[in-house]
């Protein structure tokens, strides 16, 4: 069957030359292609590390522990076809479009629907839905109109959890499903002016992400591999801090880039962002501590992060506008 799959994948992205020799489609091959449309997904691996197919399979098995009867095949650099024997397993896996492999700094597997036209080479793998929590906003700013304005900075709004005034008032943060471009830096947050002349920081925190660079904010590599200068933002007191850190992920205890007393890293570890707190240095990695890391009832580990229908256990108090 693997040989048939290999031939089917090759056929689905065949030569587009109009002057090429006309060939007749193999009925058996056409049947395999039809089967792929309902049993396969396209996977994009975001990481700076080199993974063999066998190693990648082992990593996936650790998070898909209750899922059996699936196969993985590399199509091109960083792109894979994953096929499932049971449709319900495919649907279960696709509930979560992103999967953390080998921890937050390891790799991110983004999943896409297998194309109905069978041409996987033309699938846009640049954007994927991600649930985002926007923390730090006073209740007066928690509206669908403001959510749309805020999300325009991060991507395209797809859904709002608990729509309506009553639903939003019960939350300490906005919970938004956003189509995010994986090739661009994640939007970290922004200052929002208040009616009294003060301002608050709206911190964007992303669910189910990994391999995030704390220097440039792009997924697929970490800051140790990045040659760019770290993105900075100044606090209301004018102190420059790292814009990206563990706080970008929802499971981190550090809730925003201004928590504690953010500062630049010490000279002996200049490539690692950190916080200076009581004379001791804490990196964004070590300042985070996962919560909700237990497996789901199905035996899967969805990445140790909040699902689209769960509240963050470390949600800060609802702020008010202050100068």
N, C-alpha and C positions, 0 to 999 in steps of 0.2 A: 504493500500500500504506500510505503514511503517513496518508492520509485514512481508510482503513479502521481503522488503529490508533487514530486519534483518536476515531472513533465508538465503537470497542470499549471503550476506556478510559472514555469518558463513560457508556456503557451499564453498565459493571461497577460503577459507584458511583451508580446512579440514585436517583430519589426513593423513599423508604421509606414514603411515605404510603399507608396501607391503603385509603384511599378514592379513590386515583388511578384514572384511566381504565385499564382492562385493555387491554394491547397484546400483539401476537404477536411473539415473537422472530424476528429475521431469521436464516434458516438460515446465510447467508454470514457474518453477524456472529458467530453462535455458533461457527462454525468458527474464526474469527479469535481468539476468546476462548480456545478450547481450545488453539490454537497458542501463545498467550502463556504458558500454564501450563508449557510445556516449553522455550520459547526466550527467555523474558524474566526479568529480575530487577528488583527495586525498589531504588533507590539513594537514600540520604539524605546530603546534603552538609552537613558541619559546618564552618562558617567564619563570620567576621564580615565577610568581604569580599563584594562584589557581583560575581557571575560571570554573563556572558551565556552562553547555550547554546553558541554557537560557540566562545567562549573555554574553556568547560568541556570541550568535545570535544577541543580542542587539547591541553589539559593531560592528559586521559585517554590520548590517542594517544601521549604521551611515555612513559607507563608500560606501556601495552599495545602495545608496538611490533610484536610479531609477530602480534597479533590483528587480523584484518580482517573486514569484513562485519558490523559492528555499528552500531546506530543508537541515538540518545538523544533523548528527548522529555521536556519538563518537564510534570509533572502538577499540581503546586502549588508554593508557595514552599519550596525546598529538597528537594523530592521529584521523582524522575525514574524513568522506565521505560527500561531498557536492553535492547534485543533483539539476539540473536545469530543469524546464519544457520546456524552450526554448533553442534550440541549440545556437542561436545567442547571448544569454546572457552568456552562458558558454564560447563562443569564445571571447566575450568582456572582461570577467573577466580574462581569461587566457592570454590576452595581457600583463597583469602585473602579473608576477609570485609571487611577494611579496606585501603584504598589511600591512600598519601600523595600528594597533588597539590601541586606547586609548593613542595616542601621541607617540613621539619618544622613550620615556622610558617605554612604556607600554608593547606591545607584537607585535611580527611579525608573520604573517600568510603566510607560504610558500606553494604554490600550485604545485601539480604534476599531470601529466596525469594519468587517471585511467588505470591500466594495462590491456592489451588486453587478457592476459592469465588468468585474473580474480583473481590472487593471490596477493592481495594488501599487504599481510604480507611480501612479498619478494621484494617490491619496494624499491629501494635505495633512501631514503629521505635525504641523507647527503649532496648533492650538488644541486645547483640551479643557473640558469643564472642571473647575476646581471650586470647592466651597471655601469662602473667605469670611472671616469674622472681623468686623470693624469695631475696635474697642476705643474707649475714651470719649465718646460723644455724650453730651447731656441728652436727656430724654426729649427735650424740645426739638432736637435735630433728627430724631429717629422717625423718618417718614419715607414713604416710597419715592417721593420726588428727590429728596436728598440722597437716598441710596443710589438712584440712577446717576446723579451728578458725581458722587464719589467713585462709583464703579467705572465711570468713563475713563478714569485715570489708570485702571488696572486691566480693563478689557471690556467685553460686552456682557451686559446683565442678562442672565437666563432665567433666574428664579429668585424669589425672596421667601425665606422660611418664615412662617406665621405672618402672612400678609394681613393688612388691616391694622387699625389703630389699637384694638384690644390685644392682638397678638404681639405687636411690637413693644407695647408698654410692659409686657411681662418679661422682656429680655434686657440684659445689661449690655448687649452689643447687637449690631446688625449682623444678620446671618444671610449671606448672599451666594448664589451660585453664579459663577462668572466664567466666560470663555476666555482663557488666558493664553497669550502667545508664549510658547515655551522658548522661543529664540530671543526674547527680550528680557531685560531685567524686571523682576517682580516689583510692583509698586509697593513701597514700604509704608507710606503714610504721608500725611500733610497736616499743617496747622489750619484750624478752622476759626475764623474770627467770631467773637460772641457779641451780642447786642450791647453789652456794657463796656465794650472796648477791649476786653481781654481776649484770650485765644486758648484753644485746647488742641492737643495733638490727637489726631485720628490715626490709631495704629492698625495697620492691616496685618492680619495673621492668617496663615494659609494651612488648610487641612491636607494631610496625606502628601507631603512633599519630602524630597530627599535630595542629596547631592547639590545643595545650594551654596553658592560662593558668597561668603560674607564680605567680600570686597566689592564686587560688581553687581551682585544680586541676581545672577543668571543661574539657572538650573543646569546641571550636567558636569560641574567640576567644583572643587572647593578652593578656598582662598590660598592654600599652599601652592596651587598650580596657576594662580592668576598673577599676571604681571602688571595689572592696572592698579592705580591708586585707589584706596578704599573710598566709597561714597560716604560723604559726611553730611550731617545736618546740625545746625546750632540750636541749643536749647533756648528757652525764653530768657535765660540769663546770659546768652551769648557763648556758652561753652560748646565747642565742637565735639560731637560723638559719632561713633560708627552708626550708619543708618541700618545696616544689616547685621543680624546676629541670631542667636537661638530663638529670640522672641518672635521671629517671623513665623515659626512653627507653633501651632496651637498647644502642643503638649508641653512647651517650655514653661517653667515657673516664672521666669523673667517676662513681664507682661509688655514692656515696650523699651525703646532704645534709651529712654531717659530714666529708667529704674535705677535705684541705688545712686551711685555717683559715677556715671559713665566717664571714661577718660580714654586717652590714647594708650596703646599697649606699651609695656616696658621695652626698653631698647634691646634687651637680650632675647626678646621674642617678638620682634617688630612685625613679623608676618602674621601674627595671630591676634585678632581683635579681642579685647577683654574689658573687664570692669575692675576698677580699683576700689576695694571695699574694706575699710579698716586696715589698710596696709597690705592686704593680701590680694593677689591677682586671681581673677576668675575668668576663664575664657567663655565665649558664648556657648561652646559645647558643654563645658562642665557646669555652667550656670543653669542648664536645662535639666529637668528630671521628668522622665516620662510618666504619664498617668493614664490609666485605662488601658494598660498593656495586656490585659488578660484576653484570652481567645474568646471569640464569639461562640454562641451555642452550637454552631455548625462545625466548630473545631478549627476555624480559620483565624489567622491573625491579620486583621485589616490594616496593619501599619501602626498600631499603638496610638491612634488618633481618634478624635471625636468624629462620629458619623454625622451625616447631614441632619439628623434628628436628635442630637445630644448637645447638652450645654457644657461649656468648658468648666472643669472643676476649680479652675484658678481664675475665674472671671473677676476683674477688679470691681470695686464699688462704682456706681454710676456717678460720673464727675459732674461738677457744676462749672459754669463759666467764671473764671477768676483771672485777674490781671497777671 
